[in-house]
Each structure stands twice: as structure tokens, then as C-alpha cells.
Amino acid sequence: MYVTLPPMGSNKGAKSEMTTKMNKKLVDTSYHRRRLAARLKDPEFRAEYERARAEIAQIDAIMRTLDHLREEAGFSKADLARQIGKDPASVRRLFTAQVNPELKTIAALAQALDAEVQIVPRSKGSSKAQERRQAAAG
């Protein structure tokens, strides 16, 4: 697999689109994919990798939902930042970069958007916490 990277240096409209396309560089990512595939054969590594992926997916889903609510409410990211007393640049990063926002910030964003944060069990009958409690009691 190859990833296209933009050309290095400034591109302030001086270069034509054709020149820009010609200067793009391809980066071979196959080594990293092969290395990951090899490491995923280790059950301990795979378990931690899957746990981290699930955690990141949940954070991303929360941030996408908050961004959708922000757009529906007609707020800019700067407007929302002012409402919760945060720097507009930091709120912009929350919505555009891969970050791990604090729960306090997520709660403040939700409140400003007239929403709430809830933790919902996946299923009532087979939660891992419930299984651990039963094993400890038994």
C-alpha cells in the first residue's frame, strides 16, 4: 500500500496543480503492515491492540457525535470553545486531530450542546464485570 504525501515546502498558489501533482511523494507502508501482522500473532499483543482500537473507536464516536450536534446547533468550533471557557485552538484540535479529550471537557461540550454523556452496558446478561463479580464471589 502507498500513501500520497503533499510536496514539501510552501505551495502558496505559485505552483500549478500539475506541478503539485508531480511533486507528491509515495511512501511505502507495506513494511509496517507486515510488522503489525507478525506482532498480531502474539495473543498478548493482539489483546492489547484490540483493546486500544476499541477505546479509540469509542472516543472517535463520541467526538463525531459532538461535532454533529455542534453543526446542528449552528455553532462554530470557536463559539463552542467560548461557551465552555476553552481556547478555540484546543477545541478545534479536539474535533480535527487524534486526541484523548478529558471527560470533563466532553461533559462541558455536551452540556453546551444541550446533550448528556451516558455509559450504557453492552448487554445486561453477559458483561465482563458481572462475570468477574460472580467468579470472585464463588
N, C-alpha and C positions, 0 to 999 in steps of 0.2 A: 504494500500500500504506500502511496506517496501523498504527502501533504504539500499544498502550494503555499508558499510564504510570499508576502509582498516584498518588493525590492527594498534594499537598504537605502537609507538616506531620505532626503526630502523629496516629496512629489507634490509640489505646490502648483500643479496645473501647467508647469512648463513643459512637461513631457507629454507626448501624445499617448492615447490609450494603447496604441500598437507598441510603442516603446516600452510602456509599463508592462504589458503582457510578455514581452520578450525578456525582460529583466527578472521576472518571477523565478524563484529557485524551487526545485523539488527536493524534498527531504525524504529519504528512505526510512520508514518506520518499521520495516519488517524485522529488524534485529530485536526491537523492543517487544513486538508481538510474539516472536519465538521465545524470548526470555520469559515473558509472562506465562506463556503456555507451559513452559518447563516448570516454572515455580508453582503453577496451579496444580501440578501433580502431587505436591506435598499437601496432605489433608489439613494440617495445621495452618499453613499459609492460605489455602483455599478458604477455610472457615473465616479467618480474619479478613481476607479480601472481600468475601461476600457480605460480612457484617458491615464493613466500611462502605461498600457500594449501596447497601440498603439504607444506611444512615444518610449518605449524601443524597440519595434519591428522595428521602423524606424531606430533607432541608430544601432541596430544589422545588419540590411540590408546594411546600409552604410559601416559598418566595414567589413562585409563579402565581399562586392564588392571591397573595397580597398585591402583586403587580396588576393582576386582572381587576381586583377591587379598586385599586388606585385609578386605573384608566376609566373604569365605570363611573367613579365619583368625579372624574374630570380634574383630578389633581396632577400637577407636575411633581416630579420627584423632589424638587426644591420646596414646593408648597408643603408636601408631606413632611419633609425634614423640619421645616419651621414649626409645624404643628406639634411635633414631638420633641422639639428643642435640640435637634441634632444638626451637625454640619451637613449642608446639602451634598457635598462631595462624598461624604461617608455613606449617605443614604443611596446615592447614585451607584456606588460600588456594591452595596448590598444587592441591588437589582441587576447589575451587569457583570459582576465578577464572581468567581467561585470563592465564597467566603463562608465562614461559620458564624452566623449572627448570634448575638446573645439572646437568650429567651426574653429578657427584659425589653430589648429592642423590638422583638417580634410582637410581644404583647402591646407595646406602645403603638406600633404601626397598626395592629388590628383594631385597637381602641379608636385611633384617629379615623379609621375607615368604617367605624360602626360595625365591627365584627368581633369575634372572640376566638381564643385558642382553646381547643379541646383535645384531650387524649382519649382515644377510643380503642378499646381492646379489639384485636383482630377477630377473635371468636370467643364466645363465652365458655365453651366446653373444653378447649384444649390449649389454654395458654401455658407457656413455659413456666411462668411464675407460679401458676397453680400446681403444676406438676412438681416443682421444687418444694413447695409447701407440703404437699402430700408425702413426698419422699422423706422430708425432714421429720414429719410427724409420725411416720410409720416405722 
